[in-house]
Amino acid sequence: MKKRVYLDTSVISHLYAPDRPDWMAESLQLWNLLETGKYNIVLSQVNFDELERCAEPKLSILTDFLQRIEYTRVESDSSTVALASQFIDFGVLKEKSFDDCRHIAAALLAACDIIVSWNFHHVVNPDTMIGTGVIAATGGYKDIVICSPTSLINGGSEDE
């Protein structure tokens, strides 16, 4: 069974990031893997809201990349906002990181197996991982792994 993988916007954004050639190269490598259909990709309305803030030509470049993969788009509704608020209430993240909370909430609500992000400050860090695990367990959500693109590339080479 294919794993459900939620991509936070940082992964998409780094597909065109000349200022971070290392992350751009790995994001492109990940995209090549995603194009094979190995994973069921999930994106949320939060992704598209954040991408709309990109200037041209970056927005067009990223839009072209999105057309190369199949994905499920989930809306950010009142359930997403309520679950995201729990991350703030429990002190996992601060209010200024609410969109990051919405990404995690959308992934939990969509029963994803993995969240992939370049956001080491707010998403891919031990405190957020532990907090996400606690919220998932107490809320009856599926366990979820949070990792960088590098981890998925390196861990994604095995047959599943």
C-alpha positions in Angstrom: 0.0 0.0 0.0 1.3 3.4 -0.9 2.2 5.8 1.9 0.3 9.1 2.0 2.8 11.9 2.0 1.9 15.5 2.9 4.3 18.1 1.3 4.6 21.4 3.2 5.1 24.4 1.0 8.8 24.7 1.8 9.4 21.5 -0.3 7.6 22.9 -3.3 9.1 26.4 -2.9 12.7 24.9 -2.9 12.1 23.4 -6.4 13.2 26.8 -7.5 15.5 28.3 -4.9 18.8 29.5 -6.5 19.7 31.0 -3.1 19.7 27.4 -1.6 21.2 25.2 -4.4 21.7 22.3 -2.0 18.0 22.2 -0.9 16.9 22.9 -4.5 18.9 19.9 -5.8 17.4 17.6 -3.1 13.9 19.0 -3.7 14.3 18.2 -7.5 15.6 14.7 -6.6 12.5 14.2 -4.4 10.2 15.5 -7.1 11.7 12.9 -9.5 10.8 10.2 -7.0 7.3 11.7 -6.5 6.7 11.7 -10.3 7.0 7.9 -10.3 3.8 7.6 -8.3 5.4 5.7 -5.5 3.5 7.8 -2.9 0.0 9.2 -2.6 0.7 13.0 -2.4 -1.5 15.2 -0.3 -1.5 19.0 -0.5 -3.8 21.4 1.4 -5.3 24.8 0.7 -2.6 26.2 2.9 0.0 25.2 0.3 -1.9 27.1 -2.4 -2.4 30.1 -0.3 1.3 30.3 0.5 2.3 29.6 -3.1 0.1 32.5 -4.3 2.5 34.9 -2.5 5.4 33.9 -4.7 6.4 36.4 -7.3 6.9 35.6 -11.0 8.6 33.8 -12.5 8.8 31.5 -9.4 5.0 31.1 -9.2 4.8 29.8 -12.8 7.8 27.5 -12.3 6.3 26.0 -9.2 2.8 25.7 -10.8 4.5 23.8 -13.7 6.1 21.4 -11.2 2.7 20.7 -9.5 1.3 19.7 -12.9 3.9 16.9 -13.1 2.6 15.0 -10.1 -0.7 13.5 -9.1 -2.0 14.7 -5.7 -5.0 14.9 -3.5 -6.0 18.4 -2.5 -7.6 18.8 1.0 -9.4 21.9 2.1 -8.5 23.8 5.2 -11.8 24.0 7.0 -13.0 24.6 10.6 -11.8 21.1 11.6 -8.3 22.0 10.4 -8.3 25.3 12.2 -9.6 23.7 15.4 -6.9 21.0 15.3 -4.2 23.6 14.4 -5.3 25.6 17.4 -4.5 22.7 19.7 -0.8 22.9 18.7 -0.9 26.5 19.9 -2.9 25.7 23.1 -0.5 22.8 24.0 2.5 25.0 23.4 3.9 22.9 20.5 4.2 26.1 18.4 3.4 29.8 18.8 0.6 31.7 17.2 3.0 33.2 14.6 3.5 29.7 13.3 -0.2 29.0 12.8 0.1 28.2 9.1 2.7 25.5 10.1 0.1 24.2 12.5 -2.5 24.1 9.8 -0.1 22.1 7.6 0.3 19.5 10.3 -3.4 19.5 11.1 -4.3 19.0 7.5 -1.9 16.1 7.3 -3.3 14.4 10.4 -6.9 14.9 9.2 -6.0 13.5 5.8 -4.6 10.4 7.5 -1.1 10.9 6.0 1.8 8.7 7.0 4.5 11.3 6.5 4.9 15.1 6.5 7.9 16.3 4.4 9.3 19.7 5.1 12.5 21.9 4.9 11.2 23.9 7.9 13.6 22.7 10.6 12.7 25.6 12.9 9.0 24.9 13.3 8.1 21.5 11.7 11.1 19.1 11.4 12.3 19.3 15.0 12.0 17.1 18.1 9.6 19.3 20.0 7.1 19.5 17.1 7.5 15.8 16.4 6.8 14.9 20.0 3.9 17.4 20.3 2.4 16.1 17.1 2.6 12.5 18.4 0.8 13.5 21.6 -1.9 15.3 19.8 -2.3 12.5 17.3 -2.5 9.9 20.0 -4.9 11.8 22.2 -7.1 12.8 19.3 -7.2 9.3 17.8 -5.3 10.2 14.7 -2.9 8.0 12.8 0.7 8.1 13.8 2.7 10.4 11.5 6.4 10.7 10.7 7.8 14.2 10.1 11.0 14.3 8.0 13.1 16.3 5.5 13.1 15.6 1.8 16.6 14.0 2.3 15.1 11.4 4.7 12.3 10.5 2.4 14.7 10.2 -0.6 17.1 8.0 1.4 14.3 6.0 3.1 12.2 5.8 0.0 14.5 3.6 -2.0 13.3 0.3 -0.4 10.4 -1.7 -1.8 7.3 -1.2 0.3 
